[in-house]
Amino acid sequence: MNLEEEFAEYRGELVAHCYRMLGSLHDAEDAVQETYLRAWRGHADFEHRSSVRTWLYRIATNVCLNLLQHSSRRVVPSALGAPGNDPEDLHAQALEVPWLEPFPDQLLGADPATVVGDQASLRLAMVAAMQHLPPRQRAVLILREVLTWPAAEVASLLDTTTAAVNSSLQRARAELARLKPREEELSEPDEPLRRALLDQFQAAMENKDLVVLEGLFSADARWEMPPIPTWFRGRTDVLRLLDSKLRPGPGRRVLIETSANGQPAFAMYIRGTDGLFHAHSVKVLTLSKNAVEAVLAFHQPALFPAFGLPLIHGRS
């Protein structure tokens, strides 16, 4: 296997690693591109004291740390303030806010369950929680607990001591325990209940069937819509939002199933005045054993190509 083939073999997991660090798919892909450029330039000096994979992770981590010196943490609407309760009073899109982005599972190039590192560390709630950690602390947590690197190897990468790495890891664990993302305590339903939940959600959203949706959402369900800062919590308020914003009648919307961050997701298309279905949002679902607990609806059509989806859907 030549060097180019080795680089290609690790691309998916490197993008996932940079995504955990940066919270942005686009930034992660840029970071991996920069990683490969640095690797090509420095390959003559690479003395194979470690594997190519370890060498690439070292470069990628440093690229991410450099990027994080000049950027703010990625956020979701619920991190910015209290929920709203009036669907007619939504804040305008806040395009200047560095929003968390979803990670298309297909970019891993393999079954997400077999990707290097703990799959749970890619879930949206965990990535959002990790954004609260200082960059070097975030790197320590990911390298030690997701990639299971020895403390001494992490210390070498970060040019610090093993004791400092262990101390940083303790602080990172304590902060995540304080944040305690609720989604990480949930267990998804087994098949066929999971399949039934997703099928019902898809059909009910396409047909604006609020009765079915009421039965699908948990009492404390959450709905967020970055880059719109306003978000809603509680089944009643979520249903009020959907009643206000979903146009009634069949043929208004099409939902295409996909997956992101190891979670079920749907890409929603809205029928335009031209009769075509145009990309609208990517909705990532958090499920419990018998309900939809949260929907993060990314109103960012530019994300669709990363999911292998067109901006205009052929059904008319």
C-alpha positions, 0 to 999 in steps of 0.5 A: 500500500502506497502513502496515498492509499494509506491516507485515503484509508484513514480519511473517514476516522480523521474527519470524525476525530476533527469533528469531535474537536471542532463541532463542524463538518466543514471545519473538520474536512478543512482540517483533514485537508490541512493535515494531509498537506502537512503530512505530504510536506513532512513525509521525508522527515517521518522516521516511522517511530510510530504508525502512519495512523498515529502520525496523522492523528498527531498532525490533525490534533495540532491542526484543530488546536491551532484552529480553535485558537481563533474560533468560538465554541459551536453551540445549539439554540438550547445553550443560548437561552430559555425555550420559547413558547410562541411559534409566531415569535421566532427570532431571525436566523443568527448566521453569525453564531457558530452553530454545531453541525451534524455529522453524516454517518456515510462519511465514515465509510463503514458501519458507524458501530465499527468506527475507531473510537466510541460511537457515543462520542459522536452523538450530538449531545456529547459533541455539544457538551465537549464544546464547553471544554477548553481546546487542550482539555477537549483534545486530552479527553478525546485522545484518552477516552475515545481513541484510548491513547496512553497518557504518555503518548498524549503528553508527547503530542501536547508537549506536556507531562503525563501528570498534566494529562491525567489532571486535565482528563480529570477536569474534563470528566468532572465538567462533562459529569456536571453538564450531564447530557440527558440524551446520553442516558437514553437507550434507543428502542429495539427493532421493530419498535424503532422502525415503527417510530421512524416510519410513523414520524416520517408519515406524520410529518409529511401529512401534518398528522398532529394526532400521531405526532402527539403520541410520538413525542415524550412529555419533555420533547425538545425541538431546535432549529439552528440557525434560528435561536428560538427553540421549544421544549415540551410536547404541547409547545412543540406541537404548537410550533408544528401546527403553525409552521407545517402547511396542511395537506399531502404532497407538501413535504417529502422526508428522506431517511438518512443518519447522522452522529449515529442517530436516525435522521431525515432530510426534509424537502418542501414543495415550491411554487415550481412544483419541485421539492427543494432542500429545507432541513436535516432533522436528527432525532434522539429516541428513547425506548418508546418516544421521540425525545428531541429533534435538532432540525438544521435549517441549512440546505447546504448540508444536503450534499454531505449526506449524498442528497440533491438540493432538489428532489425528483418526486413531484 
